[in-house]
Amino acid sequence: MLITNSYPITNNYMVFNSLEFFVFLPIVFVLYWFVFKNHLKAQNILILIASYVFYGMWDWRFLSLILLSTIVDYYVGLKIHATTAADQRKHWLWVSVIFNVGLLGCFKYYNFFVDSWIDMFVFFGYELKSTWMLSVILPIGISFYTFQTMSYSFDVFYKKLKPTTDFLSFAAFVSFFPQLVAGPIERASNLMSQILNKRTFHYNQIVSGLQLILWGLFKKIVIADSIGPIVDDIFTNYATHATSTLILGVTLFSFQVYGDFSGYSDIAIGTSKLFGIELMSNFKFPNFSRNIAEYWQRWHISLSTWFRHYIYIPLGGSRGSKLKSIRNICIIFLVSGFWHGANWTFIFWGAFHALAFIPVFLMGRNAIYKDTVIAQHTMFPSFTELGQVLLTFVIVTFSRIFFRSESIADAFGFINRLCFPFTYEPYYHPMGYRMIDYYILITLFVLYEYIIRKNERSPFMFKSKVVRFVMYTIVVLCMLLFYDSNIDRSFIYFQF
């Protein structure tokens, strides 16, 4: 059975770095603070309407999925709370899990399983026709809002949270537009509580939000978007490039995906601040991590903590034997890989990180770096710290070959060209980009992040107004210089 749809995939959604968003955001801001300032319910209704408009700009028909997920988990939360019978509570929790995972399975993973099933039969000499494939569009953000609504059901089940009876506020929590399509994946205990309570206009919070938006746009436009075409060229044509060029490509991709995703998170957190709402931090300078465990404490924090709270700990975490703990670690990383996409490349990426994490766990070094950042109390890192940071960066960057490649064959083809034999040649982009500009850009970016490494929410933390003004000017000029209207402006994690 082949199911088709009559509407194409489009790029008309309202991304943070679009003109449409810079018209949309001030309108919502003015209505929120100057029209509905003293009316909490009206503010929440405005958030809900704005969020549905924001998402509906992509394809209004997929709003039905968000609404359906909202209704199911709202009702499940009430039913779990209303009963004391353990079996009935589990029954309703499974309703939430099966429904949300079912949405993901249908839209994101169904074709992957069918393809894998067919490939298995082909491997053993039997040929099957792919008549069971579904021709469907992957709704942007579905992996994020389904996990967010599931976390609400889990928290109610574990009695960490009382369910709300305010459906409109719950719907605003599920669809809150700053973090709807790419996170952070918020807990109801943080975001829901803020939506249910009166917010107050604070000038310093607004300024802080605008600073984060500016810094996030810089990372997206100047870092991620500008090096994207170089990365695309190198990965697409890896078979014709020298080893030195492949090293350049995967290294630049590490900065591209970091600038793209952390830039999105900065804009999301900053935009939320404009409405008096504080989201959790999603990135804490992961490029300065000293081992792979610390890296996962600093990269996509909302997802890694979600897996820890709702999968790793319920499985037993590290409480049992070493063997069971290793099993749980492998499950977490494989599920994390699979969450990112229906492709064997992501599963290999997750498995690679599990293999890198296990030795750190066995040596008892998985929890030694918690709240500190490299060289917290000194100007320069020690040679040991510098070596640890470089080694961790190399491990993470190598893993991204699987993350970026279109297929497992491409990933191993890339690795084969990378290793055997080593060849060198200067890289020249077909469009004539000057690579020295990008080397300087990345170097200055890393140095600046090192300067501001103590607080991920204060990219312009200088006390001097003159210095802050100079930094604002440099950032804006860089964005004007590097902005290219011909580059796809969507964010990488929209596809997940």
JOTATA-V937273 format. One record per residue. PHI is phi in whole degrees, 0 to 359 (* if undefined). OMEGA is omega in degrees with one decimal (NA if undefined). D_CENTER is the distance of its C-alpha to the mean C-alpha in whole Angstrom. Layout:
BEGIN
phi omega d_center
PHI OMEGA D_CENTER
PHI OMEGA D_CENTER
END
This chain:
BEGIN
phi omega d_center
* 179.1 34
247 177.3 32
259 -179.5 30
241 173.7 29
234 -174.0 28
257 -177.9 30
240 -175.1 27
277 170.8 25
287 -179.4 21
234 177.2 21
246 -175.6 19
269 -179.7 21
286 -172.9 18
273 179.5 17
280 -176.4 15
300 -177.0 14
260 179.7 17
251 177.2 19
297 -179.1 23
301 -178.6 22
291 -178.9 20
284 168.5 22
268 -177.6 25
297 -173.3 23
297 179.3 22
298 178.9 25
297 179.6 27
296 -179.4 25
300 -178.7 25
296 178.3 29
299 -175.3 29
296 -173.3 27
264 -172.9 29
249 176.7 32
253 -176.3 33
248 -173.4 32
305 -174.5 32
259 -178.1 34
231 -175.9 33
301 -177.9 30
297 178.4 30
295 176.8 30
298 -179.6 27
292 175.7 25
296 177.2 27
298 177.3 26
302 -178.8 22
297 180.0 22
296 179.9 24
299 -179.3 22
294 179.3 19
290 174.7 21
294 179.6 22
304 -179.0 18
285 -177.8 17
293 175.6 21
298 176.2 21
283 176.3 19
198 -173.1 21
299 -177.9 23
294 -179.5 24
278 171.4 20
297 179.4 21
297 178.6 23
292 177.7 20
297 179.8 19
298 -179.4 22
295 177.6 23
297 178.1 20
297 -178.7 21
297 -177.6 25
299 -175.5 25
285 173.1 23
297 -179.4 25
292 178.9 28
299 179.1 27
301 179.2 26
294 -177.9 30
291 178.3 31
297 -177.5 30
290 -173.6 31
281 -177.6 34
242 176.5 35
254 -179.6 36
287 -174.8 37
301 -178.1 35
296 -179.9 35
291 177.0 34
299 178.1 31
295 178.9 30
302 -178.3 31
288 175.2 29
298 179.0 26
294 174.8 26
300 178.6 26
296 -176.7 23
296 -177.1 21
295 -179.5 23
295 -176.1 22
291 176.4 19
294 176.7 18
297 176.1 21
300 178.7 19
298 -178.3 16
298 -178.1 19
291 -172.7 21
272 -171.9 19
247 -168.8 16
242 -174.7 19
303 -178.0 22
297 177.8 23
297 180.0 22
293 178.0 24
296 178.4 27
300 -179.1 26
295 177.7 26
297 178.8 29
296 179.7 31
298 178.6 30
296 179.1 32
293 177.6 35
299 179.3 35
302 -179.5 35
267 172.4 38
95 178.7 40
249 -178.2 39
252 177.8 38
244 176.2 36
273 -177.0 36
274 -178.4 32
277 -179.2 34
263 -177.2 31
290 176.3 28
255 175.1 26
262 -175.9 26
229 175.7 23
269 174.4 20
280 179.5 16
297 -180.0 15
296 175.7 12
81 -174.0 10
296 178.6 12
291 -177.4 10
274 -174.9 9
285 175.0 12
291 177.0 14
293 -179.2 12
292 179.5 13
290 176.9 17
296 -180.0 17
298 176.6 17
298 179.7 19
296 177.9 22
299 -177.3 21
294 175.3 22
293 -179.9 25
298 -179.1 26
276 176.3 26
60 173.8 28
270 -172.5 25
205 172.2 25
267 -178.4 28
291 177.3 27
274 173.8 27
259 179.3 30
266 -174.6 29
296 -178.1 27
297 178.0 26
292 176.8 24
296 177.7 22
297 176.4 22
294 176.2 20
299 -178.0 18
293 -170.2 17
253 -176.2 16
312 -164.2 16
298 -179.3 15
301 -176.5 13
240 -173.8 10
293 -169.3 11
262 179.0 9
209 173.1 5
79 3.6 6
300 176.2 7
283 -171.5 9
273 171.5 12
271 178.6 15
297 -179.9 18
298 177.9 20
263 -173.3 18
285 -176.9 17
298 -179.2 20
297 178.7 23
286 178.8 22
291 -178.2 23
282 -176.5 26
247 -177.6 27
299 176.1 29
260 -179.1 27
240 178.2 29
287 176.9 28
235 -177.3 28
302 -178.1 29
296 177.7 27
293 177.5 24
296 178.9 24
299 178.3 24
300 178.2 22
296 179.2 19
295 176.9 21
297 179.5 20
294 177.4 17
299 179.8 16
298 -179.1 19
293 177.6 17
296 177.3 14
295 176.8 16
300 -178.4 17
296 179.7 14
287 -173.0 13
284 -172.2 17
278 -177.6 19
270 -171.3 17
292 -174.7 14
293 -174.9 16
288 179.9 20
265 179.5 19
304 179.9 17
299 177.9 21
293 178.7 22
299 -179.7 19
301 -179.0 20
297 -176.1 24
291 -179.1 24
288 179.4 22
292 -175.6 24
246 -174.3 27
299 -176.4 26
291 -176.8 30
254 -175.2 32
260 177.4 30
283 179.8 31
304 -178.0 30
300 179.5 29
289 178.3 27
294 176.1 25
298 177.1 24
301 -176.3 24
297 -177.6 21
287 175.7 19
292 177.4 19
296 178.5 18
296 176.4 15
301 178.7 14
286 178.4 14
296 -176.5 13
292 176.5 10
292 179.2 10
298 -178.0 11
292 -173.3 9
281 177.8 6
291 175.3 8
297 176.2 10
301 -178.1 8
298 177.4 8
300 -180.0 11
294 179.2 12
297 -180.0 11
295 179.1 13
295 178.7 16
297 178.1 16
299 177.9 16
300 179.6 19
298 -179.8 21
251 175.8 22
74 -176.9 22
240 -179.5 19
256 175.0 17
268 178.1 14
289 175.0 13
290 -179.0 12
249 178.9 8
220 176.8 9
229 177.2 13
51 -177.3 14
297 -179.4 13
291 176.5 16
256 179.4 18
288 -176.7 18
261 168.9 21
204 -172.9 20
292 178.4 18
293 177.6 18
295 177.4 17
304 -178.1 14
283 170.1 13
274 -174.8 14
240 -177.0 12
251 178.5 9
43 -171.9 6
300 -177.1 9
296 178.4 8
284 -178.2 8
297 177.5 10
288 175.8 13
299 179.3 12
297 -179.6 14
294 -175.5 16
286 -169.3 18
251 176.5 18
233 -174.1 19
298 -178.8 19
293 175.9 22
300 176.5 23
287 -178.7 24
122 178.1 26
55 179.5 24
253 -174.8 26
281 -177.6 29
269 179.2 31
289 177.4 32
300 -178.2 30
297 179.0 30
292 178.0 28
296 177.2 26
296 175.8 25
302 -179.4 25
295 177.2 22
298 179.7 20
297 179.1 21
299 -177.8 20
300 -176.3 16
288 176.9 15
292 176.6 17
296 177.5 15
299 177.4 12
299 -178.4 12
292 177.2 14
300 -175.8 11
290 179.4 9
174 -179.5 12
274 -179.6 16
205 179.8 17
299 178.5 19
298 -179.4 17
288 177.1 14
293 175.6 17
297 177.6 19
300 177.8 15
296 179.2 15
296 178.3 19
300 179.8 19
293 176.1 17
297 179.5 19
295 178.2 22
284 -176.6 21
280 -173.6 20
303 178.2 23
300 177.4 26
297 178.2 24
295 -177.8 25
295 177.7 28
276 179.1 29
72 -177.1 28
250 -177.5 26
278 -178.2 22
230 -176.1 23
277 178.2 25
248 -176.7 22
247 -172.6 21
257 -177.3 21
265 175.0 23
244 -176.5 21
315 177.3 23
52 -174.7 27
303 -172.5 26
249 178.7 30
229 -179.0 31
283 -175.0 31
237 177.1 30
286 173.8 29
285 177.9 31
298 178.3 32
296 179.5 30
297 179.8 27
299 177.7 27
296 178.8 27
296 -179.4 25
295 -179.3 22
296 179.3 23
296 179.0 23
297 179.1 20
298 179.5 19
297 -179.8 21
298 -179.2 20
296 -179.2 16
295 178.0 17
299 -179.3 19
298 -176.3 17
285 170.9 15
299 177.3 18
292 -177.4 17
296 -173.8 13
269 -174.6 15
290 -178.8 18
286 -177.5 19
210 177.0 21
298 178.6 22
300 177.7 26
295 -178.8 24
298 -179.4 22
287 173.8 25
295 176.9 27
297 -179.3 25
296 179.2 26
297 177.4 29
293 -178.8 30
290 -170.0 28
254 -170.1 30
227 -21.8 34
272 177.8 35
282 177.5 34
229 -178.7 35
228 168.7 34
199 177.8 34
295 -178.4 33
264 175.7 30
233 -179.9 31
286 -178.9 29
304 -179.2 31
273 175.4 30
83 178.6 32
296 176.2 29
275 -174.1 30
292 -179.8 28
300 178.5 30
298 -177.2 28
282 174.6 24
299 178.8 26
295 -178.2 27
301 -178.2 24
295 179.3 21
299 179.9 24
295 179.0 24
297 179.2 21
297 179.9 20
297 180.0 24
293 177.5 22
296 176.6 19
295 179.7 22
295 -174.7 24
262 -169.6 22
297 -175.4 20
281 -178.6 22
208 -177.3 20
290 -179.2 16
263 -179.0 17
230 -178.9 20
291 177.9 20
236 -169.6 23
271 -175.9 25
288 -178.9 28
289 -177.8 31
287 177.3 33
295 179.8 33
295 179.5 34
296 178.9 31
298 179.6 29
297 178.2 30
299 -179.8 31
294 176.3 27
302 -177.8 26
296 180.0 28
298 -178.3 27
297 -179.7 24
295 179.1 25
297 177.6 27
298 179.4 25
295 177.7 22
294 -178.2 26
289 -173.6 27
266 -177.8 24
295 179.4 23
226 -176.8 24
292 -178.7 24
274 -179.1 24
272 175.3 21
300 -174.0 18
269 -178.4 16
292 -178.1 13
267 -175.6 10
303 -174.3 9
283 172.5 6
297 -177.4 8
283 -179.5 10
258 NA 8
END
